Amino acid sequence: MIKILRYTEYLYLAVAVLSIYEVSQTWSTERDRSYLFILFAVVSLGMFLFRRRYRRKFEAQRRRMDSDKE
């Protein structure tokens, strides 16, 4: 389960990178489309950080519970 969560984090990061690339390609021709991709990049980076933080918190809680059982 944790491995799947780790992959989804990096999926958000990949979407952010692709969005930034798209912004760099369309900035001078389609400014409105570029703003949309800037929004995608910001939201994707936020989701990456959010998911990473809660995965690490979940892992720490699990380690703490495992050590209490021993």
Phi and psi in degrees as a GROMACS rama.xvg file:
@    title "Ramachandran Plot"
@    xaxis  label "Phi"
@    yaxis  label "Psi"
@TYPE xy
-65.7526  -35.8462  ILE-2
-63.3307  -38.1293  LYS-3
-64.0702  -41.7041  ILE-4
-62.6818  -37.4565  LEU-5
-65.8631  -39.1848  ARG-6
-67.1166  -38.1031  TYR-7
-67.5292  -30.5751  THR-8
-58.4642  -48.3864  GLU-9
-73.0982  -21.831  TYR-10
-65.5386  -42.9344  LEU-11
-62.1178  -39.3512  TYR-12
-65.6039  -39.0737  LEU-13
-64.7922  -40.3442  ALA-14
-62.8737  -39.506  VAL-15
-64.3903  -43.6706  ALA-16
-64.5121  -44.3796  VAL-17
-63.7366  -35.9828  LEU-18
-67.2713  -41.5409  SER-19
-64.7657  -39.1684  ILE-20
-61.3883  -44.5906  TYR-21
-63.1233  -37.9578  GLU-22
-61.3612  -44.4125  VAL-23
-65.5236  -28.6826  SER-24
-81.7814  -30.3513  GLN-25
-111.222  5.00584  THR-26
-60.3123  -43.3711  TRP-27
-81.9717  -19.361  SER-28
-104.174  -44.4964  THR-29
-126.882  83.7843  GLU-30
-64.8003  -39.103  ARG-31
-62.9153  -41.3367  ASP-32
-65.9973  -36.2166  ARG-33
-63.3114  -40.5  SER-34
-61.6118  -37.4415  TYR-35
-63.0064  -42.9908  LEU-36
-71.9235  -28.183  PHE-37
-63.8873  -42.5118  ILE-38
-60.7405  -44.5716  LEU-39
-59.1932  -42.5598  PHE-40
-64.1288  -44.3  ALA-41
-65.5426  -45.2156  VAL-42
-64.6605  -41.2138  VAL-43
-64.8676  -42.3113  SER-44
-63.8699  -40.3553  LEU-45
-62.5566  -43.0787  GLY-46
-66.2568  -38.0037  MET-47
-58.5295  -49.9889  PHE-48
-65.6358  -40.5381  LEU-49
-63.102  -48.9617  PHE-50
-65.4828  -38.1616  ARG-51
-65.0176  -42.8967  ARG-52
-61.8549  -45.9238  ARG-53
-74.2502  -28.9578  TYR-54
-65.966  -44.7749  ARG-55
-64.3718  -38.4759  ARG-56
-63.9499  -42.03  LYS-57
-64.1876  -43.0507  PHE-58
-63.3199  -41.171  GLU-59
-64.373  -41.1464  ALA-60
-64.5094  -40.7462  GLN-61
-65.458  -42.3751  ARG-62
-62.9883  -39.5525  ARG-63
-64.5411  -41.1389  ARG-64
-67.9906  -38.6239  MET-65
-65.9263  -37.8604  ASP-66
-72.7634  -27.8718  SER-67
-70.9511  -30.4555  ASP-68
-70.4981  -28.5983  LYS-69
